[in-house]
Amino acid sequence: MGDSGVGKTEVARTIFSCLKGKKNFAKINFGNYSSEFSLSSLIGASRGYIGSEDGEIFMKIRDTDVGILLIDEFEKSNTALFNYFLNVLETGTIESSLGEQMDLNGFIIVFTSNFSREEFKEKISPELRSRFDYKCYFTLLSNDDKRRYITYRASSISKKIKCEFDIDIETKLNNYFSSIDV
């Protein structure tokens, strides 16, 4: 949770990258799922309806090679979707409108939201909240946080260069980074 631009989506992309994902990153933007028919778009329409094939969630999961699914802007969905994901998180499977099931065992599902902490408690049922393994509130980094990060990255890079090329650049990097206005 947190304001736009604080890195919520980037966390899921980083996990995907760290897991060496080569195919598509499975991301579903719930900004597109606020209508009363949003569940049908997500899991497929009922048999007999035009477009009764797979919904977006099945297509995205089949098209990725890493077990991470990003549900972005979760706060823009509706009660039907909240209830659907309550079941997904309880059973570990997604089910299409045609009854096809897909096992998500081993998947990491990241839900992002622009909710404040208070809105999260007000708008997400206690049952659904209890299904989330980890909840985190993101804020903008302070200047001290940014400086610590720059120092950490400079040290990490200089150690790699020292190890691979036997060149010591740590002092030069620290001098250079100390002049940057974070």
C-alpha positions in Angstrom: 0.0 0.0 0.0 1.1 3.6 -0.4 0.9 6.6 -2.7 1.7 6.4 -6.4 5.4 6.3 -7.3 6.8 4.8 -4.1 7.9 1.5 -5.7 5.0 -1.0 -5.0 4.9 -2.3 -8.6 8.7 -2.3 -8.8 8.9 -4.8 -5.9 7.0 -7.4 -8.0 9.2 -6.6 -11.1 12.3 -7.0 -9.0 11.2 -10.4 -7.6 10.4 -11.5 -11.2 13.9 -10.4 -12.3 15.6 -12.1 -9.3 13.8 -15.3 -10.2 15.3 -15.0 -13.7 12.0 -14.6 -15.5 12.5 -14.7 -19.3 9.0 -14.6 -20.6 6.2 -12.1 -19.8 5.7 -10.6 -16.4 2.1 -11.6 -15.3 0.5 -8.3 -14.4 -3.2 -7.5 -14.2 -4.2 -3.9 -13.7 -7.4 -3.7 -11.8 -7.9 -0.1 -12.9 -9.6 -1.9 -15.9 -11.8 -4.1 -13.5 -14.2 -1.7 -11.9 -17.4 -2.6 -13.8 -20.0 -5.1 -12.7 -18.8 -7.5 -15.5 -15.2 -7.4 -14.3 -15.1 -10.9 -12.9 -16.2 -12.3 -16.3 -13.3 -10.4 -18.0 -10.9 -11.7 -15.4 -11.9 -15.4 -15.4 -13.8 -15.7 -18.7 -17.5 -15.5 -19.6 -19.9 -18.3 -19.0 -20.3 -21.0 -21.6 -22.3 -19.9 -24.6 -21.4 -16.2 -24.4 -19.2 -14.6 -27.0 -15.8 -14.5 -25.6 -16.4 -17.5 -23.2 -12.7 -18.5 -23.6 -10.1 -17.8 -21.0 -10.2 -14.7 -19.0 -7.1 -12.4 -18.6 -5.8 -14.1 -15.4 -5.5 -17.5 -17.2 -3.8 -16.0 -20.2 -1.3 -14.1 -18.1 -0.4 -17.0 -15.9 0.1 -19.4 -18.9 2.3 -16.8 -20.6 4.8 -16.4 -17.8 7.7 -18.7 -16.8 8.0 -17.5 -13.2 5.5 -18.0 -10.4 4.8 -14.3 -9.7 1.5 -12.6 -10.4 1.0 -8.8 -9.8 -2.5 -7.6 -9.1 -2.0 -3.8 -9.6 -4.4 -1.2 -8.2 -6.4 -3.7 -6.2 -8.4 -1.0 -4.6 -10.2 -0.2 -7.9 -11.9 -3.6 -8.0 -15.2 -4.5 -6.6 -16.8 -6.9 -4.1 -17.1 -9.8 -6.6 -13.4 -9.6 -7.2 -12.5 -9.3 -3.6 -14.6 -12.5 -2.9 -13.0 -14.3 -5.9 -9.5 -13.6 -4.5 -10.6 -14.6 -1.0 -11.3 -18.0 -2.5 -8.0 -18.0 -4.5 -5.9 -17.2 -1.4 -7.8 -19.8 0.6 -7.6 -22.7 -1.9 -4.4 -21.8 -3.9 -6.2 -22.3 -7.2 -7.9 -20.0 -9.7 -11.1 -21.2 -11.4 -12.5 -20.1 -14.7 -16.2 -19.5 -15.4 -16.1 -22.9 -17.2 -14.8 -24.7 -14.2 -11.2 -25.1 -15.3 -8.8 -24.9 -12.4 -5.2 -23.8 -12.3 -3.0 -24.6 -9.3 -1.1 -21.5 -8.0 1.0 -23.5 -5.5 4.4 -21.9 -5.3 3.2 -18.6 -6.8 3.8 -15.3 -5.2 0.8 -13.0 -5.6 1.6 -9.3 -5.1 -1.4 -7.0 -4.6 -0.7 -3.3 -4.9 -3.0 -0.5 -3.7 -3.0 3.2 -3.2 -5.1 2.6 0.0 -4.0 4.4 3.1 -3.7 2.1 6.2 -7.2 3.3 7.4 -8.8 2.7 4.0 -7.3 -0.8 3.8 -9.0 -1.7 7.1 -12.3 -0.1 6.1 -12.7 -1.4 2.6 -11.0 -4.9 2.7 -12.9 -7.5 4.7 -11.2 -9.0 7.8 -11.4 -12.4 6.0 -9.5 -11.2 3.0 -7.0 -9.2 5.0 -6.2 -12.3 7.1 -5.3 -14.2 3.8 -2.4 -11.8 3.0 0.9 -13.2 4.3 2.6 -9.9 4.4 1.3 -6.3 4.4 3.6 -3.3 3.9 3.0 0.4 3.7 5.4 2.2 1.3 6.5 5.8 1.8 8.8 8.1 -0.1 12.5 7.7 0.9 14.1 10.4 3.0 17.3 12.0 1.9 19.2 10.0 4.5 17.7 6.8 3.1 18.7 7.8 -0.4 22.3 8.5 0.8 22.5 5.2 2.6 21.3 3.4 -0.5 23.9 5.2 -2.7 26.6 4.3 -0.3 25.5 0.7 -0.2 25.4 0.4 -4.0 28.7 2.2 -4.5 30.4 -0.2 -2.0 28.8 -3.2 -3.7 29.9 -2.1 -7.2 33.4 -1.2 -6.0 33.8 -4.7 -4.4 32.8 -6.4 -7.6 35.3 -4.3 -9.6 38.0 -4.9 -7.0 37.4 -8.7 -7.2 37.1 -9.0 -11.0 39.7 -6.4 -12.1 41.8 -5.7 -9.0 41.0 -2.0 -9.3 40.1 0.0 -6.2 37.5 2.6 -7.0 35.7 2.8 -3.6 37.2 6.2 -2.6 36.6 7.7 -6.0 33.0 6.5 -6.0 32.3 7.8 -2.5 33.8 11.2 -3.4 31.7 11.3 -6.5 28.4 10.2 -4.8 28.9 12.6 -1.9 28.6 15.5 -4.3 25.1 14.3 -5.6 22.1 16.1 -4.2 19.7 13.3 -3.5 
